[in-house]
Amino acid sequence: MRDIENVLICGLGAIGSIYADKIKGAKILVDTERLERYKKNPTTFNGKVMELDYVLPDCNDFKADLVIIATKYDGLAKVIENIQNFVGKNTLILSLLNGVTSEKFIAERYGAEKVAYSYFIGHSAVREGRSITQDGVNTIVFDGNERIKKYFDKVGINYEIPDDIIRSMWLKFMLNVSSNQTTALMRLTFGEMLNNKKCMEFVVNVMKEVQTIAHAEGVKNTETMIDDSLEALKMMCPEGKTSMLQDVEAGRKTEVDMFAGVMIELGKKYNIPTPYNKVLKELIEIY
């Protein structure tokens, strides 16, 4: 099977811009409205204006070897439709969205054989309008697909390949559901959250709901997930802010549907109560 050469990036926010900067020659998928907006107000990454090759969804003169999806959750359905002209026989699709559901939706449209399980970890990027700043701490965690591994080695993209990608994704989901939503609601940095005993008791109770749902979903070794997640939180930059807190502060739409919303739906599926996530969803939606 051919090596990866043609890359299409969907999403030019805090994560997509990192890989648009790293992958020289990648094409950036946009709609007409965004194309005009980006031309008038170009994206800057770490203080430098990005020179990007934009393509519209109706372009049909190339197939992508790799599609990287880095949109927000509410843009996923549209992106799944908009990439159809670029998906060919050998295309792989890598979703860097938070959560544990995007791969399923992509596979339903294009086939499970085209989907590589993955997610992004790193220090939060700071986004102000079209200006994005990121300190270089960024890694893609994925399932070890050999074509993608070879390409990442070639272009210098940091990556990790865990022993169990599904459990690893659920650990990230646990962190997002518990810390992103709580810090967004309470307007706390990582350090402020960790140093607040009552807040951390609340966070752990949210984690317990995720742990129970994960076990019902068939995730392995769920009994150690909370301890692993708490250790990961301690590694975060104390002054850092979660992406959801940044969204709330900027007045942007949050990803509460992908976190609490998914938890509530899975709770209904397995008849498992999710009261903490119900409260979080209702309060965050007030903003």
N, C-alpha and C positions, 0 to 999 in steps of 0.2 A: 504494500500500500504506500502511496506517495507521501513524502514528507510534507509537513505543514509549511506553506509559504504565504497564502492569501488569508489575512485575518480581518474579520469584521467585528467592530466593537459597537455595542448598543448601550448607550448611556454615557453621559459625559459629566457626571457628578463627582462626588468625593472619591469614589473608587474607580469608576471608568476612566477618569482623567489620569490616574496613576499609570494605567496600562496603555492609554493613548500616548503618554509621554515616553514610556519604555519601548513600545513596539513601533519603530520607525516604518512608515509605509502602510500602516494599518488604515483601513477605511472606516469611517465613522458613520453609522446609520442615523439619519435624522429625518423628520418630516419637514414639509415645506415651511411651516410656521417657525420651527426651531432653526432651520437653515437661515432664514432672514434675520432672526434674532441674534444668532451667533456671528453672522457677518457684521452686524452693527455693533455688537458688544462681544468681541472675541474672548475666549476662555484664557485665563492666565494660570499657570501652574508654577508655584514657587517663584512668583514674580516675573516669569517669562511668558510672553504671548505664544500660545501654541499654534503652529502652522499645521492644519489638519486637512485631510482629504475626505470631504463629506460626500455621501451618496444618499439618494432618495430611495424609498421602498420600491418604486417602479423600475429601477435600474435592473437590467437583465443581461449585462455583458460579462459577468464573472460569477463564479461559484467560490464560496469561502471554504478553505480547509478547516478553519476554526472560527466559530462564532463565540464571542465573549459577551455575555449579557450581564450588565451592571446597572440596570435601571432600578427604580423604586418598585415596590410590590404592585402598586396600583397601575404601573405601566407595563406589567408583564404580558397581559393578554394582548395588548396592541403590538408589542414587540414580536410575540409568537406569530402573529399574522404578517407583520412587516418583513420578517426575514425569509419568507417563503421563496423569493426569487434567488436567494443566495445559498440555499441548502441543496447540495447535490449528493451524489452517491457516497462520497468519501468525507462528507462534512461531519465534524465533531462540534458539539455545543456544550459550552461551559457556562453554567449559571453561578454568578457570584452573589446572588441575592441572599439576604438573611432568610432564616426560616428553613422549613423542611418539606416544602410542597412544590417548589418551582420545577424541580426535575420531573415530577410526575406530570405536570401540565405540559411541559415541553415534549415528553415522551409520548403522550397521548396524541400529539399532532405529528411528530416526525419519527417516532420509533425509539424504543429504549436503547437500541444499539448505537444511536448517535449521541446519547447523553452521557457525559462524564460527571459523576457526583463531585461537588466541590463547594468551597466557600472561602471567604477572605478573612484573614486575621491581620491585625496591625494596629498601630496607633491611629486614633480618629483623625481624619483630615478636617481642617477648619475651612468652611466654605462661607464666603461672603459675596453674595451676588454671583458673578462669573469668575471670581478670584478664589483659587483653591491652594491651600498650603498643606503640605504633608512632609513629615520629617524623615521619610525613607524607610521606616519600620513597616514593612508590608510583605505578606506572604499569601500565596494561594495554596490551600490545602485541598488535595484532590485524590482520586481513587487509583492513581498510578498508571493511567493509560500511557503506553509506551510512546506513541506519536507525540502526545502533549509533553511528556517528560523530555524527549529529545529536543523539541522546539524550545521549551523553557531553558534548557541548558545552553542552547545556541544563542538566545537573545538575552540571557542573564536575568531571568525572572526567578525570584525567590519562591521556593515551594517546599511543601512537606507532604509525605505520603504516609498516612497513619495505617496501623494494622487493621483497623475497622472504621472505614469512612462513615458508615451510618451512625455508629455510636459517637464518633467525633462530631458529626453534624448536629446530633441531638445535644451534645455538650454545649456547642455554640448557641443552639436554640435556647437552652436553659439559661445561659448568660444573658442573652438578649431579652427573653421574656421577663426575667427577674430584675436585671439591673437597668436595662434601657428604659423600661416602662416606669420603674420606681424613680429613677433619677429625673426623668422627664416631668413626672408629676410633682416631685419635691424640689426641683431645680437644684440638684446637688452634683458636684463633681464626684469622680470616683473616690477620691480621698475623703471627702465629706461623708459620703455614703458609708464607707468602710469604718469610719471612726464614730459612727452613730449606732449605738447598741440596739436601740429599738428599731431603727431602720433595717439593720441587718437581720433582726429576728423576722421582720416582714419579708425581706428578700428570701430567706431560707424557706418560709412557708410557701412562697410562690414557686421556688425550686421543687418543693415536695410535690406540687401539682404536676409539674413537668415530668418529674421522675415517675410518677404513677402512670401518666399517659404513655411515656416512652416504654415502660414495661408492657403495657397493653398492646403497643405497636410491635412488640417483638424485639426491641433493642436489647442487646446483650450487656451484661455487667452494669445494670442500672443502680445496683446497691452502692456503688462508689461514685456515682455521678455528682452528687452534691459536694462531697469533699474535693473532687477534682475541679469543680466549678469555682469553689471558694478560693482554692489555690491560684487559679487563673486570674481571679479578680484582684488578688494581692499583687499581681505582676503589672497591673495597669498603671499608667502615669497618674499620680494623685491629682494633678491639676487638670487632667483630661476630662472631656465631656462626651457622653454617649451621643451617637448620631441622632437618637430621638430627642434628646434634650436640645441639641442644636436646631432640630426641626421646629420644636415648640418655640424656642427663643426667636427664630426667624419667621414665625408665622406660617411655616410650610405644613403641608399635610403629613401626618405621621404614618408609621407602619403598624399602628395598633391592630389593624385587621389581620396582619400576618403573624402577630404575636398572640395577644389575648384572643383575637377573633378565631384563629386556628385552634387554640387551646379549648375554647368553649365548644367549637364544633366537634372536636375529637372527644371531648368529655361527653357530649350527647351521644356520640357513636358508641362509646363503651359504657355508658351509664355511670360515669365517674364525675363527681361534683368538682367544679372549678370556681369556687366562690371568690378567691383572691383575684383571679383573672377577670371575672365579671365586674368586680369593683374597679379594677384598673381600667378596663375598657370604658366603662361609663364615665369615670372621672376624666380620663384623657380626652374623650370626645367632647367634653365641655369646652376645651380650649379652642 
